[in-house]
């Protein structure tokens, strides 16, 4: 057993040295003196440096968590790269995409894709290529909203030389952080703090919707819908997706054909229950004292209450079964899902679900 143990130790030591070498090579990279028109030959080195730093933070936090008596919930972040070729606008996108993903360690044979990414990373060789990096990052991030049905917003990173910026893609705006220069100790400290926060925060702070989740065992999506009228939450099993979010900006409207979930957790859905159409989208808030009514759920309640008096009209109009703002469980309790919840100091839009019963196809 001794030779095997020694061999494993040496392999681990060599891996650590290689990662350390990648990190040193990145933070000592000099790009200001080079010409951006030259072929991009150092981007793989920057990508390897990012992977090394993410791995370093992940291992350090895992060691800290192992040494504490408290139960610490953390995401295990790692990077993956995937070949992509989308040359447009004279901008060579024939490169590797880099993404941060939650590493479950369950199956290494599956090649990660956009549906597995927590956020995308755009890498360019020179600091003055920030605009090109942001454009490429927007292209990649759009795929996250398309492939991940539980995406509310998305983070992203640009790495241009040694300059790193964090971006937040909301449904109506893109925010960018100040530059973090990893060639300086202050820049590395801020970037490590950011990675640490992403590792230890709740999933809804990473842009995910905890009320829409995928059951890997039963291979279906489950949706929780809160009704503001009864203040009750119902769970549904998605049978079909008839509308998806295909862009970064807009209401991110998604529509699901679903049935109500049964009490038996091993059962997919109650086949005796009628199909419903669940609409999930961002919506404008109702300003106090405003004469403009924008509450779609309130409109549908009024239609339901009025037309329900005439049974001959059944099936000719969308009948609201439940509706209300999406509820997010936070450390301070349950909160409405608003942009204020995401950005804290900017109160703008809210996100709501409504469920129409009957007359769905």
Buried (B, 14 or more C-beta within 10 A) or exposed (E): EEEEEEEEEEEEEEEBEEBEEBBEBBBEBEBEEEEBEEEBEBBBBBBBBBBBBBBBBBEEBBEEBEEEEEEEEBBEBBBBBEEEEEEEEEEEBEBEBBBBBBBEEEEEEEEBBBEBBBBBBBBBBBBBBBEBBBBBBBBBBBBBBBBBBBBBBBBBBBBBBBBBBBBBBBBEBBEBBEBBBBBEEEBBEBBBEBBBEBBBEBBBBBBBBBBBBBEEEBEBBBBBBBBBEEEEEBBBBBBEEEEBBEEBBEBBBBBBBBBBBBEEEEEBBBEEBEBBBBBBBBBBBEEEEEEEEEBBBBEBBEBBEEBEEEEEEEEEBBBBBBBBBBBBEEEEEEBBBBBBBBBEEEEBBBBBBBBBBBBBE
